[in-house]
Amino acid sequence: MIDPKQESVNSRCRAVASREWRRVVPVLKLAVGLGEVNTTVLMDYCISAARIDQCEREPSENGLLVRGERGWQKNGATTIAGQYRAQLARYVRELGLSPSARTAITASDPDDDDSDVWD
């Protein structure tokens, strides 16, 4: 049986990831000539953004400290959020989504014949 609360969390994650996809794909197509090969990295970027949203909601609902087996401890979602933020920063650089990253990435010349990869 599916837990309704968990289904709500999963639904929100899908919505956040989809919204981020719709937000960045047009920009990347225009700015750097987003290609099919970038799809996996872009999907991971969107999932990371959605998971950060999920992790940030957890302490808002349950607090930064939670009672564990050994007393009060840091909510684990804060650690996970930090890991996703580090991963997201790598994707931002890789996809050219920050001003400094955009200066390092250039779109391919559509008139350039890529038939010889060694040129």
ChimeraX commands (.cxc) that place a marker at each C-alpha (Angstrom):
marker #1 position 0.00,0.00,0.00 radius 0.5
marker #1 position 1.30,3.45,-0.94 radius 0.5
marker #1 position 1.62,5.97,1.89 radius 0.5
marker #1 position -0.39,9.07,0.88 radius 0.5
marker #1 position 2.16,11.42,2.49 radius 0.5
marker #1 position 5.04,9.77,0.60 radius 0.5
marker #1 position 3.06,9.89,-2.64 radius 0.5
marker #1 position 2.53,13.62,-2.06 radius 0.5
marker #1 position 6.28,14.10,-1.52 radius 0.5
marker #1 position 7.07,12.10,-4.66 radius 0.5
marker #1 position 4.50,14.06,-6.67 radius 0.5
marker #1 position 6.00,17.36,-5.54 radius 0.5
marker #1 position 9.51,16.14,-6.47 radius 0.5
marker #1 position 8.33,15.25,-9.97 radius 0.5
marker #1 position 6.64,18.64,-10.31 radius 0.5
marker #1 position 9.73,20.56,-9.14 radius 0.5
marker #1 position 12.01,18.57,-11.47 radius 0.5
marker #1 position 9.63,19.09,-14.40 radius 0.5
marker #1 position 9.36,22.82,-13.71 radius 0.5
marker #1 position 13.16,23.12,-13.59 radius 0.5
marker #1 position 13.46,21.17,-16.86 radius 0.5
marker #1 position 11.00,23.53,-18.56 radius 0.5
marker #1 position 12.88,26.51,-17.17 radius 0.5
marker #1 position 16.42,25.60,-18.26 radius 0.5
marker #1 position 16.01,23.63,-21.50 radius 0.5
marker #1 position 15.01,26.63,-23.64 radius 0.5
marker #1 position 17.88,28.67,-22.21 radius 0.5
marker #1 position 20.42,25.92,-22.82 radius 0.5
marker #1 position 19.18,25.25,-26.36 radius 0.5
marker #1 position 19.67,28.89,-27.20 radius 0.5
marker #1 position 22.87,29.53,-25.25 radius 0.5
marker #1 position 24.94,26.42,-25.85 radius 0.5
marker #1 position 23.14,24.32,-28.41 radius 0.5
marker #1 position 21.86,21.70,-25.97 radius 0.5
marker #1 position 22.05,18.29,-27.58 radius 0.5
marker #1 position 20.68,14.82,-26.94 radius 0.5
marker #1 position 23.96,13.86,-25.29 radius 0.5
marker #1 position 23.29,16.38,-22.48 radius 0.5
marker #1 position 19.96,14.85,-21.49 radius 0.5
marker #1 position 21.28,12.62,-18.70 radius 0.5
marker #1 position 23.26,15.42,-17.06 radius 0.5
marker #1 position 20.28,17.74,-17.36 radius 0.5
marker #1 position 17.95,15.14,-15.85 radius 0.5
marker #1 position 20.34,14.68,-12.92 radius 0.5
marker #1 position 20.49,18.47,-12.49 radius 0.5
marker #1 position 16.67,18.66,-12.33 radius 0.5
marker #1 position 16.47,15.72,-9.91 radius 0.5
marker #1 position 19.07,17.38,-7.67 radius 0.5
marker #1 position 17.05,20.60,-7.65 radius 0.5
marker #1 position 13.91,18.64,-6.72 radius 0.5
marker #1 position 15.68,16.72,-3.97 radius 0.5
marker #1 position 17.06,19.94,-2.49 radius 0.5
marker #1 position 13.49,21.24,-2.39 radius 0.5
marker #1 position 12.42,18.02,-0.65 radius 0.5
marker #1 position 15.31,18.16,1.83 radius 0.5
marker #1 position 14.61,21.79,2.68 radius 0.5
marker #1 position 10.96,21.03,3.43 radius 0.5
marker #1 position 11.84,18.27,5.91 radius 0.5
marker #1 position 13.43,20.50,8.60 radius 0.5
marker #1 position 10.64,23.02,8.10 radius 0.5
marker #1 position 8.14,20.33,9.03 radius 0.5
marker #1 position 10.13,18.38,11.65 radius 0.5
marker #1 position 12.82,20.79,12.85 radius 0.5
marker #1 position 16.58,21.01,12.46 radius 0.5
marker #1 position 16.99,18.68,15.43 radius 0.5
marker #1 position 15.11,15.40,15.75 radius 0.5
marker #1 position 15.00,12.92,18.58 radius 0.5
marker #1 position 16.95,9.80,17.72 radius 0.5
marker #1 position 18.09,6.67,19.55 radius 0.5
marker #1 position 20.81,8.67,21.34 radius 0.5
marker #1 position 18.84,11.83,22.02 radius 0.5
marker #1 position 18.63,14.97,19.93 radius 0.5
marker #1 position 20.54,14.96,16.68 radius 0.5
marker #1 position 20.78,16.97,13.48 radius 0.5
marker #1 position 18.01,16.24,11.00 radius 0.5
marker #1 position 19.61,14.01,8.35 radius 0.5
marker #1 position 17.87,15.94,5.58 radius 0.5
marker #1 position 20.25,18.85,6.19 radius 0.5
marker #1 position 23.25,16.64,5.41 radius 0.5
marker #1 position 21.56,15.22,2.32 radius 0.5
marker #1 position 20.66,18.73,1.15 radius 0.5
marker #1 position 24.33,19.71,1.39 radius 0.5
marker #1 position 25.35,16.72,-0.72 radius 0.5
marker #1 position 22.75,17.57,-3.36 radius 0.5
marker #1 position 23.87,21.22,-3.33 radius 0.5
marker #1 position 27.45,20.17,-4.05 radius 0.5
marker #1 position 26.27,17.96,-6.90 radius 0.5
marker #1 position 24.01,20.72,-8.22 radius 0.5
marker #1 position 26.96,23.14,-8.27 radius 0.5
marker #1 position 28.88,20.68,-10.47 radius 0.5
marker #1 position 25.93,20.42,-12.86 radius 0.5
marker #1 position 25.58,24.21,-12.95 radius 0.5
marker #1 position 29.22,24.49,-14.03 radius 0.5
marker #1 position 28.97,21.62,-16.49 radius 0.5
marker #1 position 25.81,22.94,-18.13 radius 0.5
marker #1 position 26.96,26.56,-18.11 radius 0.5
marker #1 position 24.12,27.77,-15.88 radius 0.5
marker #1 position 26.15,30.35,-13.97 radius 0.5
marker #1 position 27.63,33.55,-15.41 radius 0.5
marker #1 position 31.20,32.35,-14.92 radius 0.5
marker #1 position 30.45,28.94,-16.44 radius 0.5
marker #1 position 28.79,30.55,-19.49 radius 0.5
marker #1 position 31.98,32.41,-20.36 radius 0.5
marker #1 position 33.81,29.08,-20.57 radius 0.5
marker #1 position 31.24,27.37,-22.81 radius 0.5
marker #1 position 30.58,28.26,-26.42 radius 0.5
marker #1 position 27.92,26.91,-28.70 radius 0.5
marker #1 position 29.13,24.86,-31.62 radius 0.5
marker #1 position 29.22,26.59,-34.98 radius 0.5
marker #1 position 26.30,25.22,-37.04 radius 0.5
marker #1 position 28.35,25.73,-40.23 radius 0.5
marker #1 position 31.21,23.64,-38.85 radius 0.5
marker #1 position 31.41,20.20,-40.49 radius 0.5
marker #1 position 31.99,17.73,-37.65 radius 0.5
marker #1 position 32.64,14.82,-39.94 radius 0.5
marker #1 position 36.28,14.52,-38.86 radius 0.5
marker #1 position 36.61,14.48,-35.07 radius 0.5
marker #1 position 40.38,14.95,-35.29 radius 0.5
marker #1 position 40.22,18.39,-36.94 radius 0.5
marker link #1:1,2 radius 0.2
marker link #1:2,3 radius 0.2
marker link #1:3,4 radius 0.2
marker link #1:4,5 radius 0.2
marker link #1:5,6 radius 0.2
marker link #1:6,7 radius 0.2
marker link #1:7,8 radius 0.2
marker link #1:8,9 radius 0.2
marker link #1:9,10 radius 0.2
marker link #1:10,11 radius 0.2
marker link #1:11,12 radius 0.2
marker link #1:12,13 radius 0.2
marker link #1:13,14 radius 0.2
marker link #1:14,15 radius 0.2
marker link #1:15,16 radius 0.2
marker link #1:16,17 radius 0.2
marker link #1:17,18 radius 0.2
marker link #1:18,19 radius 0.2
marker link #1:19,20 radius 0.2
marker link #1:20,21 radius 0.2
marker link #1:21,22 radius 0.2
marker link #1:22,23 radius 0.2
marker link #1:23,24 radius 0.2
marker link #1:24,25 radius 0.2
marker link #1:25,26 radius 0.2
marker link #1:26,27 radius 0.2
marker link #1:27,28 radius 0.2
marker link #1:28,29 radius 0.2
marker link #1:29,30 radius 0.2
marker link #1:30,31 radius 0.2
marker link #1:31,32 radius 0.2
marker link #1:32,33 radius 0.2
marker link #1:33,34 radius 0.2
marker link #1:34,35 radius 0.2
marker link #1:35,36 radius 0.2
marker link #1:36,37 radius 0.2
marker link #1:37,38 radius 0.2
marker link #1:38,39 radius 0.2
marker link #1:39,40 radius 0.2
marker link #1:40,41 radius 0.2
marker link #1:41,42 radius 0.2
marker link #1:42,43 radius 0.2
marker link #1:43,44 radius 0.2
marker link #1:44,45 radius 0.2
marker link #1:45,46 radius 0.2
marker link #1:46,47 radius 0.2
marker link #1:47,48 radius 0.2
marker link #1:48,49 radius 0.2
marker link #1:49,50 radius 0.2
marker link #1:50,51 radius 0.2
marker link #1:51,52 radius 0.2
marker link #1:52,53 radius 0.2
marker link #1:53,54 radius 0.2
marker link #1:54,55 radius 0.2
marker link #1:55,56 radius 0.2
marker link #1:56,57 radius 0.2
marker link #1:57,58 radius 0.2
marker link #1:58,59 radius 0.2
marker link #1:59,60 radius 0.2
marker link #1:60,61 radius 0.2
marker link #1:61,62 radius 0.2
marker link #1:62,63 radius 0.2
marker link #1:63,64 radius 0.2
marker link #1:64,65 radius 0.2
marker link #1:65,66 radius 0.2
marker link #1:66,67 radius 0.2
marker link #1:67,68 radius 0.2
marker link #1:68,69 radius 0.2
marker link #1:69,70 radius 0.2
marker link #1:70,71 radius 0.2
marker link #1:71,72 radius 0.2
marker link #1:72,73 radius 0.2
marker link #1:73,74 radius 0.2
marker link #1:74,75 radius 0.2
marker link #1:75,76 radius 0.2
marker link #1:76,77 radius 0.2
marker link #1:77,78 radius 0.2
marker link #1:78,79 radius 0.2
marker link #1:79,80 radius 0.2
marker link #1:80,81 radius 0.2
marker link #1:81,82 radius 0.2
marker link #1:82,83 radius 0.2
marker link #1:83,84 radius 0.2
marker link #1:84,85 radius 0.2
marker link #1:85,86 radius 0.2
marker link #1:86,87 radius 0.2
marker link #1:87,88 radius 0.2
marker link #1:88,89 radius 0.2
marker link #1:89,90 radius 0.2
marker link #1:90,91 radius 0.2
marker link #1:91,92 radius 0.2
marker link #1:92,93 radius 0.2
marker link #1:93,94 radius 0.2
marker link #1:94,95 radius 0.2
marker link #1:95,96 radius 0.2
marker link #1:96,97 radius 0.2
marker link #1:97,98 radius 0.2
marker link #1:98,99 radius 0.2
marker link #1:99,100 radius 0.2
marker link #1:100,101 radius 0.2
marker link #1:101,102 radius 0.2
marker link #1:102,103 radius 0.2
marker link #1:103,104 radius 0.2
marker link #1:104,105 radius 0.2
marker link #1:105,106 radius 0.2
marker link #1:106,107 radius 0.2
marker link #1:107,108 radius 0.2
marker link #1:108,109 radius 0.2
marker link #1:109,110 radius 0.2
marker link #1:110,111 radius 0.2
marker link #1:111,112 radius 0.2
marker link #1:112,113 radius 0.2
marker link #1:113,114 radius 0.2
marker link #1:114,115 radius 0.2
marker link #1:115,116 radius 0.2
marker link #1:116,117 radius 0.2
marker link #1:117,118 radius 0.2
marker link #1:118,119 radius 0.2
view
